[in-house]
Amino acid sequence: MAVYLGAVAVIAWHIYRVPMPEGFIVPAIIWIWYLGILAVAVVARLAWHFATHAEDRLLESALMTVSAAALLMDAASEWFPELQLQRDNLGNSAVFLLLAMTAAFLTRNFRLFQSQGALNAMLREKVTLREAELAEAAVREQALVRAQAHDEERRRIMRDLHDGLGSQLMTMMLSARLGESDPPKVAEGLQSVIDEMRLMVDSMDSVGESLEAALATFRARIQPRIEAAGFAFCWSQTAALNAPDLGPRDVLQIFRIMQEAVTNALKHSGGSEIAVEISATVHGAVAISIADNGSGGAEAGDAGRGLANMRARARAVGADYAVQSEPGSGTRITLALLQPA
């Protein structure tokens, strides 16, 4: 651009400041030399480009080379008039070169359009393949989660059988062998074993996909057990309950915490009433409390193992867990389910 502007400036100065015919001859010579040098530079630049880069625009490059050659021949006809070379080669071929360049431009854009379509098809195929891979990975993850849940459930059942039913049956068997079995105590122990087996069977069944469904299932299953054991049952639930959106595994953990609390109350409280209250707190949480009117002192009694299990389950679902069990004042288990952030 600097050489071009310099040449234009010199030509303009000669035309307007130098008398004719010198004011015309010198600009013509400058312009011819400028075009000739420019044509040589274009050809050299094209040759260097093809030597150092992979290029597929062959037709456009050929047309540009032809234009530069025609320009160079026009310059040579002026430099060497004795050779009587044909003049105005670029002007005579300008129309054909312009049409050829237009055709090359349209052809290239058509190829680009086709390439874009092929690229879009390839991308769609890759996206479809990736979606299929993600779906397969999701299925594998779900299968893994189910397998882990089944393993955890199996370990829980084995632990409950060993620590709960096994210890009670072993105690009754030893009493029978020692001749110390008392029929009322045996009947009470067997009733306790039956109740716990029923709770275990209930816990292996589906409790619902949401907290509201689990609470309804819990009430329907637990109320007959409590009343059959001779306890009064009281259920209180807030109508407008903003329950958190929990997954099925978390809902099942909460269901088991409530089961454990009722089982402890039936086995160890020595009371006559069990009350379940579900309410909303001022902090947007859902509070579930299970209370009895028994003797209290749960932390120091046989219910300690059950309390530890409930605490671990509450920690697993990110809930706040609290126990109030003063001697002579009954026991209250409170579970606060926080709304997710």
Sine and cosine of phi, psi and omega as CSV:
sin_phi,cos_phi,sin_psi,cos_psi,sin_omega,cos_omega
0.00,0.00,-0.60,0.80,0.02,-1.00
-0.91,0.42,-0.69,0.73,0.03,-1.00
-0.90,0.43,-0.65,0.76,0.01,-1.00
-0.89,0.46,-0.74,0.67,0.00,-1.00
-0.90,0.44,-0.61,0.79,0.05,-1.00
-0.89,0.45,-0.69,0.72,0.02,-1.00
-0.89,0.45,-0.68,0.73,0.02,-1.00
-0.89,0.45,-0.65,0.76,0.00,-1.00
-0.90,0.44,-0.69,0.72,0.01,-1.00
-0.90,0.43,-0.68,0.74,0.01,-1.00
-0.89,0.46,-0.71,0.71,0.00,-1.00
-0.89,0.46,-0.63,0.78,0.00,-1.00
-0.90,0.43,-0.66,0.75,0.02,-1.00
-0.92,0.40,-0.64,0.77,-0.05,-1.00
-0.91,0.41,-0.67,0.74,-0.10,-0.99
-1.00,-0.07,-0.28,0.96,-0.12,-0.99
-0.89,-0.45,-0.38,0.93,-0.06,-1.00
-0.98,-0.21,0.71,-0.71,0.00,-1.00
-0.90,0.43,0.46,-0.89,0.06,-1.00
-0.97,0.24,0.48,-0.88,0.08,1.00
-1.00,0.05,-0.10,0.99,-0.02,-1.00
-0.88,0.47,-0.54,0.84,0.00,-1.00
-0.91,0.41,-0.26,0.97,0.06,-1.00
-0.97,-0.25,-0.60,0.80,-0.08,-1.00
-0.92,0.40,-0.72,0.69,-0.02,-1.00
-0.88,0.47,-0.74,0.67,0.06,-1.00
-0.85,0.53,-0.61,0.79,0.02,-1.00
-0.90,0.44,-0.67,0.74,0.02,-1.00
-0.90,0.44,-0.70,0.71,0.01,-1.00
-0.87,0.50,-0.69,0.72,-0.04,-1.00
-0.91,0.40,-0.65,0.76,0.02,-1.00
-0.89,0.45,-0.71,0.71,0.02,-1.00
-0.90,0.44,-0.64,0.77,0.02,-1.00
-0.88,0.48,-0.73,0.68,0.00,-1.00
-0.91,0.42,-0.65,0.76,0.01,-1.00
-0.89,0.45,-0.73,0.69,0.03,-1.00
-0.89,0.45,-0.64,0.77,0.02,-1.00
-0.89,0.45,-0.64,0.77,0.02,-1.00
-0.89,0.45,-0.69,0.72,0.05,-1.00
-0.88,0.47,-0.66,0.75,0.01,-1.00
-0.90,0.44,-0.62,0.79,0.01,-1.00
-0.91,0.43,-0.72,0.70,0.00,-1.00
-0.89,0.46,-0.68,0.74,0.01,-1.00
-0.90,0.43,-0.65,0.76,0.01,-1.00
-0.90,0.43,-0.66,0.75,0.05,-1.00
-0.89,0.45,-0.70,0.72,0.00,-1.00
-0.88,0.47,-0.67,0.74,0.02,-1.00
-0.91,0.42,-0.63,0.78,-0.02,-1.00
-0.90,0.44,-0.72,0.70,-0.02,-1.00
-0.93,0.36,-0.45,0.89,0.01,-1.00
-0.98,0.22,-0.39,0.92,-0.11,-0.99
-0.90,-0.44,-0.15,0.99,-0.06,-1.00
-0.71,-0.71,0.53,-0.85,0.15,-0.99
-0.99,0.17,0.84,-0.54,-0.12,-0.99
-0.73,-0.69,0.74,-0.67,0.03,-1.00
-0.95,-0.32,-0.02,1.00,0.02,-1.00
-1.00,0.06,0.89,0.45,-0.11,-0.99
-0.95,0.32,-0.67,0.74,-0.04,-1.00
-0.91,0.42,-0.69,0.72,0.02,-1.00
-0.90,0.45,-0.66,0.75,0.01,-1.00
-0.91,0.42,-0.65,0.76,0.03,-1.00
-0.89,0.45,-0.67,0.74,0.01,-1.00
-0.91,0.42,-0.64,0.77,0.04,-1.00
-0.91,0.41,-0.60,0.80,0.03,-1.00
-0.91,0.41,-0.65,0.76,0.05,-1.00
-0.88,0.47,-0.67,0.74,0.02,-1.00
-0.89,0.45,-0.68,0.73,0.02,-1.00
-0.91,0.42,-0.62,0.79,0.02,-1.00
-0.91,0.41,-0.66,0.75,0.04,-1.00
-0.89,0.46,-0.65,0.76,0.03,-1.00
-0.91,0.42,-0.64,0.77,0.02,-1.00
-0.92,0.39,-0.62,0.79,0.06,-1.00
-0.91,0.41,-0.60,0.80,0.06,-1.00
-0.90,0.43,-0.64,0.77,0.04,-1.00
-0.92,0.40,-0.63,0.77,0.00,-1.00
-0.92,0.40,-0.56,0.83,0.03,-1.00
-0.91,0.42,-0.47,0.89,0.06,-1.00
-0.99,0.13,-0.59,0.81,-0.01,-1.00
-0.94,0.33,-0.61,0.79,-0.09,-1.00
-0.82,-0.57,0.97,0.26,-0.03,-1.00
-0.91,0.42,-0.41,0.91,-0.03,-1.00
-0.93,0.38,-0.32,0.95,0.01,-1.00
-0.99,0.16,-0.21,0.98,0.02,-1.00
0.79,0.61,0.74,0.67,0.05,-1.00
-0.96,0.29,0.42,-0.91,0.02,-1.00
-0.92,0.40,0.68,-0.73,-0.05,-1.00
-0.99,-0.16,0.27,-0.96,0.09,-1.00
0.81,0.59,0.70,0.71,0.04,-1.00
-0.90,0.43,-0.68,0.73,-0.01,-1.00
-0.91,0.41,-0.66,0.75,0.01,-1.00
-0.91,0.42,-0.66,0.75,-0.01,-1.00
-0.92,0.39,-0.54,0.84,-0.04,-1.00
-0.99,-0.15,0.06,1.00,-0.10,-1.00
-0.87,0.50,-0.67,0.74,-0.04,-1.00
-0.90,0.43,-0.71,0.71,-0.02,-1.00
-0.92,0.39,-0.65,0.76,0.02,-1.00
-0.90,0.44,-0.62,0.78,0.02,-1.00
-0.91,0.42,-0.69,0.73,0.03,-1.00
-0.90,0.43,-0.64,0.77,0.01,-1.00
-0.91,0.41,-0.66,0.75,0.03,-1.00
-0.90,0.44,-0.63,0.78,0.03,-1.00
-0.90,0.44,-0.69,0.72,0.02,-1.00
-0.89,0.45,-0.66,0.75,0.03,-1.00
-0.89,0.45,-0.64,0.77,0.01,-1.00
-0.89,0.45,-0.72,0.69,-0.01,-1.00
-0.91,0.41,-0.64,0.76,0.01,-1.00
-0.89,0.45,-0.68,0.73,-0.01,-1.00
-0.91,0.42,-0.68,0.73,0.00,-1.00
-0.91,0.41,-0.55,0.83,0.07,-1.00
-0.91,0.41,-0.66,0.75,0.06,-1.00
-0.90,0.44,-0.64,0.77,0.05,-1.00
-0.89,0.46,-0.63,0.77,0.03,-1.00
-0.89,0.46,-0.68,0.73,0.04,-1.00
-0.90,0.43,-0.66,0.75,0.02,-1.00
-0.89,0.45,-0.62,0.79,0.03,-1.00
-0.90,0.44,-0.66,0.75,0.05,-1.00
-0.88,0.47,-0.68,0.73,0.03,-1.00
-0.90,0.43,-0.64,0.77,0.03,-1.00
-0.90,0.43,-0.67,0.74,0.03,-1.00
-0.89,0.46,-0.65,0.76,0.03,-1.00
-0.90,0.44,-0.65,0.76,0.02,-1.00
-0.90,0.43,-0.66,0.75,0.01,-1.00
-0.91,0.42,-0.65,0.76,0.04,-1.00
-0.88,0.47,-0.64,0.77,0.02,-1.00
-0.90,0.43,-0.67,0.74,0.02,-1.00
-0.92,0.40,-0.65,0.76,0.03,-1.00
-0.89,0.45,-0.68,0.73,0.03,-1.00
-0.88,0.48,-0.69,0.73,0.03,-1.00
-0.89,0.45,-0.67,0.74,0.00,-1.00
-0.91,0.41,-0.64,0.77,0.04,-1.00
-0.89,0.46,-0.65,0.76,0.04,-1.00
-0.90,0.44,-0.66,0.75,0.03,-1.00
-0.90,0.44,-0.66,0.75,0.02,-1.00
-0.91,0.41,-0.64,0.77,0.04,-1.00
-0.89,0.45,-0.66,0.75,0.04,-1.00
-0.90,0.43,-0.64,0.77,0.04,-1.00
-0.90,0.43,-0.62,0.78,0.03,-1.00
-0.90,0.44,-0.64,0.77,0.04,-1.00
-0.90,0.44,-0.67,0.74,0.03,-1.00
-0.90,0.45,-0.65,0.76,0.01,-1.00
-0.91,0.42,-0.66,0.75,0.04,-1.00
-0.89,0.46,-0.65,0.76,0.03,-1.00
-0.89,0.45,-0.64,0.77,0.03,-1.00
-0.91,0.42,-0.67,0.74,0.02,-1.00
-0.89,0.45,-0.67,0.75,0.03,-1.00
-0.90,0.44,-0.66,0.75,0.02,-1.00
-0.89,0.45,-0.67,0.74,0.04,-1.00
-0.90,0.44,-0.65,0.76,0.02,-1.00
-0.90,0.44,-0.64,0.77,0.02,-1.00
-0.91,0.41,-0.65,0.76,0.03,-1.00
-0.90,0.44,-0.68,0.73,0.02,-1.00
-0.90,0.44,-0.65,0.76,0.02,-1.00
-0.91,0.42,-0.64,0.77,0.00,-1.00
-0.90,0.44,-0.69,0.73,0.02,-1.00
-0.91,0.42,-0.61,0.79,0.01,-1.00
-0.90,0.43,-0.70,0.72,-0.01,-1.00
-0.89,0.45,-0.67,0.74,0.03,-1.00
-0.89,0.45,-0.66,0.75,0.01,-1.00
-0.91,0.42,-0.68,0.73,0.00,-1.00
-0.91,0.40,-0.64,0.77,0.03,-1.00
-0.89,0.45,-0.67,0.74,-0.05,-1.00
-0.96,0.29,-0.76,0.65,-0.11,-0.99
-0.99,0.14,-0.50,0.87,-0.06,-1.00
-1.00,-0.10,-0.97,0.24,-0.06,-1.00
-0.91,0.42,-0.65,0.76,-0.04,-1.00
-0.88,0.48,-0.71,0.71,-0.03,-1.00
-0.92,0.39,-0.63,0.78,0.00,-1.00
-0.92,0.39,-0.72,0.70,0.01,-1.00
-0.90,0.43,-0.61,0.79,0.02,-1.00
-0.90,0.44,-0.64,0.76,0.02,-1.00
-0.89,0.46,-0.70,0.71,0.01,-1.00
-0.92,0.39,-0.59,0.81,0.02,-1.00
-0.91,0.41,-0.68,0.73,0.03,-1.00
-0.90,0.44,-0.64,0.77,0.03,-1.00
-0.89,0.46,-0.65,0.76,0.01,-1.00
-0.92,0.40,-0.63,0.77,0.00,-1.00
-0.93,0.38,-0.56,0.83,0.01,-1.00
-0.99,0.11,-0.02,1.00,0.00,-1.00
0.95,0.30,0.38,0.93,-0.02,-1.00
-0.96,-0.30,0.23,0.97,-0.06,-1.00
-0.96,0.27,0.76,-0.65,0.06,-1.00
-0.96,-0.29,0.86,-0.52,-0.08,-1.00
-0.77,0.64,-0.71,0.70,0.03,-1.00
-0.88,0.48,-0.64,0.77,0.01,-1.00
-0.93,0.37,-0.62,0.78,0.04,-1.00
-0.89,0.46,-0.70,0.72,0.02,-1.00
-0.88,0.47,-0.66,0.75,0.03,-1.00
-0.90,0.43,-0.66,0.75,0.02,-1.00
-0.91,0.42,-0.67,0.74,0.02,-1.00
-0.90,0.43,-0.61,0.79,0.05,-1.00
-0.90,0.44,-0.63,0.78,0.04,-1.00
-0.90,0.44,-0.66,0.75,0.03,-1.00
-0.89,0.45,-0.68,0.73,0.01,-1.00
-0.89,0.46,-0.70,0.72,0.01,-1.00
-0.88,0.48,-0.67,0.74,-0.02,-1.00
-0.93,0.36,-0.60,0.80,0.06,-1.00
-0.89,0.46,-0.64,0.77,0.03,-1.00
-0.90,0.44,-0.65,0.76,0.04,-1.00
-0.90,0.43,-0.64,0.77,0.02,-1.00
-0.90,0.43,-0.67,0.74,0.03,-1.00
-0.90,0.44,-0.66,0.75,0.03,-1.00
-0.89,0.46,-0.62,0.78,-0.05,-1.00
-0.93,0.36,-0.36,0.93,0.03,-1.00
-0.99,0.12,-0.21,0.98,0.03,-1.00
-1.00,0.04,0.26,-0.97,0.02,-1.00
-0.93,0.37,0.67,-0.74,-0.01,-1.00
-0.94,-0.34,0.09,1.00,-0.01,-1.00
0.96,-0.30,0.36,-0.93,-0.06,-1.00
-1.00,-0.01,-0.19,0.98,-0.02,-1.00
-0.77,-0.64,0.24,-0.97,0.00,-1.00
-0.91,0.42,-0.65,0.76,0.01,-1.00
-0.88,0.48,-0.68,0.73,0.01,-1.00
-0.91,0.42,-0.63,0.77,0.01,-1.00
-0.91,0.42,-0.64,0.77,0.02,-1.00
-0.90,0.44,-0.67,0.75,0.03,-1.00
-0.90,0.43,-0.67,0.75,0.03,-1.00
-0.90,0.43,-0.66,0.75,0.00,-1.00
-0.88,0.48,-0.72,0.69,-0.02,-1.00
-0.89,0.45,-0.68,0.74,-0.03,-1.00
-0.91,0.42,-0.53,0.85,-0.05,-1.00
-1.00,0.04,-0.58,0.82,-0.15,-0.99
-1.00,0.06,-0.48,0.88,-0.07,-1.00
-0.88,0.48,-0.71,0.70,0.04,-1.00
-0.89,0.46,-0.57,0.82,0.01,-1.00
-0.90,0.43,-0.69,0.72,-0.04,-1.00
-0.92,0.40,-0.72,0.69,-0.04,-1.00
-0.93,0.37,-0.56,0.83,0.05,-1.00
-0.92,0.40,-0.46,0.89,0.03,-1.00
-0.99,0.14,0.03,1.00,0.04,-1.00
1.00,0.04,0.25,0.97,0.03,-1.00
-0.99,-0.15,0.56,-0.83,0.18,-0.98
-0.98,0.22,0.56,-0.83,-0.06,-1.00
-0.84,-0.54,0.73,-0.68,0.02,-1.00
-0.76,-0.65,0.79,-0.62,-0.01,-1.00
-0.84,-0.55,0.80,-0.60,0.02,-1.00
-0.73,-0.68,0.83,-0.56,-0.02,-1.00
-0.65,-0.76,0.74,-0.67,0.04,-1.00
-0.91,0.40,0.69,-0.72,-0.05,-1.00
-0.92,0.40,-0.77,0.63,-0.02,-1.00
-1.00,-0.04,1.00,0.03,-0.07,-1.00
-0.96,-0.28,0.90,-0.44,0.00,-1.00
-1.00,0.04,0.97,0.25,-0.10,-1.00
-0.96,0.27,0.63,-0.78,0.06,-1.00
-0.93,0.37,0.46,-0.89,0.00,-1.00
-0.99,0.10,0.99,-0.13,-0.05,-1.00
-0.97,-0.26,0.44,-0.90,0.07,-1.00
-0.98,0.21,0.23,-0.97,-0.03,-1.00
-0.85,0.52,-0.61,0.79,-0.02,-1.00
-0.92,0.39,-0.67,0.74,0.03,-1.00
-0.91,0.41,-0.64,0.77,0.04,-1.00
-0.87,0.50,-0.66,0.75,0.01,-1.00
-0.91,0.42,-0.60,0.80,0.05,-1.00
-0.89,0.46,-0.69,0.73,0.03,-1.00
-0.90,0.44,-0.66,0.75,0.04,-1.00
-0.85,0.52,-0.66,0.75,-0.03,-1.00
-0.95,0.31,-0.56,0.83,0.08,-1.00
-0.87,0.50,-0.71,0.71,0.01,-1.00
-0.91,0.42,-0.64,0.77,0.06,-1.00
-0.87,0.50,-0.71,0.71,-0.02,-1.00
-0.89,0.46,-0.65,0.76,0.00,-1.00
-0.90,0.44,-0.68,0.73,0.02,-1.00
-0.92,0.38,-0.66,0.75,0.02,-1.00
-0.87,0.49,-0.69,0.72,0.04,-1.00
-0.88,0.47,-0.66,0.75,0.00,-1.00
-0.90,0.43,-0.65,0.76,0.00,-1.00
-0.92,0.39,-0.62,0.79,-0.12,-0.99
-1.00,0.08,-0.58,0.82,-0.22,-0.97
-0.85,-0.53,-0.21,0.98,-0.15,-0.99
-0.96,0.27,-0.60,0.80,-0.10,-0.99
0.95,0.32,0.29,0.96,-0.02,-1.00
-0.99,-0.13,-0.25,-0.97,-0.05,-1.00
-0.76,-0.65,0.01,1.00,-0.06,-1.00
-0.54,-0.84,0.64,-0.77,0.11,-0.99
-0.80,-0.60,0.79,-0.62,-0.04,-1.00
-0.86,-0.50,0.71,-0.70,0.05,-1.00
-0.89,-0.45,0.79,-0.61,-0.02,-1.00
-0.77,-0.64,0.79,-0.61,0.06,-1.00
-0.87,-0.49,0.86,-0.52,-0.08,-1.00
-0.58,-0.82,0.21,-0.98,0.05,-1.00
-0.98,-0.21,0.68,-0.73,0.01,-1.00
-1.00,-0.05,0.17,-0.99,-0.01,-1.00
-0.94,0.35,-0.31,0.95,-0.02,-1.00
-1.00,-0.05,0.18,0.98,0.03,-1.00
0.99,0.11,0.19,0.98,0.01,-1.00
-1.00,-0.08,0.25,-0.97,0.11,-0.99
-0.95,-0.31,0.85,-0.52,-0.04,-1.00
-0.97,-0.23,0.78,-0.62,0.06,-1.00
-0.88,-0.47,0.85,-0.53,0.01,-1.00
-0.81,-0.59,0.65,-0.76,0.05,-1.00
-0.80,-0.60,0.89,-0.46,-0.11,-0.99
-0.79,-0.61,0.49,-0.87,0.10,-0.99
-0.77,-0.63,0.23,-0.97,0.00,-1.00
-0.95,-0.30,0.58,0.82,-0.07,-1.00
-1.00,0.07,-0.46,-0.89,-0.14,-0.99
-1.00,0.09,-0.22,0.98,0.00,-1.00
0.97,0.25,-0.33,-0.94,-0.01,-1.00
0.90,0.43,0.60,0.80,-0.09,-1.00
-0.92,0.38,-0.56,0.83,-0.06,-1.00
-0.89,0.46,-0.48,0.88,-0.06,-1.00
-0.99,-0.12,-0.08,1.00,-0.09,-1.00
-0.99,-0.17,-0.29,-0.96,-0.03,-1.00
-0.94,0.34,-0.24,0.97,-0.02,-1.00
-0.98,0.19,0.01,1.00,-0.05,-1.00
-0.85,0.53,-0.65,0.76,0.01,-1.00
-0.90,0.44,-0.67,0.74,0.03,-1.00
-0.89,0.45,-0.62,0.79,0.03,-1.00
-0.91,0.42,-0.63,0.78,0.03,-1.00
-0.90,0.44,-0.66,0.75,0.04,-1.00
-0.88,0.47,-0.69,0.72,0.00,-1.00
-0.90,0.43,-0.64,0.77,0.01,-1.00
-0.89,0.45,-0.66,0.75,0.01,-1.00
-0.91,0.41,-0.65,0.76,0.02,-1.00
-0.91,0.41,-0.65,0.76,0.02,-1.00
-0.89,0.45,-0.65,0.76,0.04,-1.00
-0.89,0.45,-0.57,0.82,-0.04,-1.00
-0.92,0.39,-0.51,0.86,0.00,-1.00
-0.99,-0.17,0.09,1.00,0.04,-1.00
0.95,0.31,0.52,0.85,-0.02,-1.00
-0.97,-0.25,0.43,-0.90,0.10,-1.00
-1.00,0.08,0.72,-0.69,-0.09,-1.00
-0.81,-0.59,0.70,-0.71,-0.01,-1.00
-0.58,-0.81,0.52,-0.85,0.02,-1.00
-0.80,-0.60,0.78,-0.62,0.14,-0.99
-0.87,-0.49,0.91,-0.42,-0.09,-1.00
-0.51,-0.86,0.91,0.41,0.08,-1.00
-0.96,0.29,0.65,-0.76,0.02,-1.00
-0.82,0.57,0.78,-0.63,0.01,-1.00
0.99,0.10,-0.02,1.00,-0.06,-1.00
-0.87,-0.49,0.20,0.98,0.00,-1.00
0.98,0.20,-0.02,-1.00,-0.03,-1.00
-0.79,-0.62,0.67,-0.74,0.05,-1.00
-0.77,-0.63,0.84,-0.54,0.09,-1.00
-0.98,-0.21,0.82,-0.57,-0.01,-1.00
-0.86,-0.51,0.73,-0.68,0.01,-1.00
-0.80,-0.60,0.86,-0.50,-0.01,-1.00
-0.95,-0.31,0.89,-0.45,0.00,-1.00
-0.99,-0.14,0.94,-0.34,-0.08,-1.00
-0.99,0.17,0.53,-0.85,0.11,-0.99
-0.95,0.32,0.65,-0.76,0.04,-1.00
-0.90,0.43,0.56,-0.83,-0.03,-1.00
-0.93,0.37,0.00,0.00,0.00,0.00
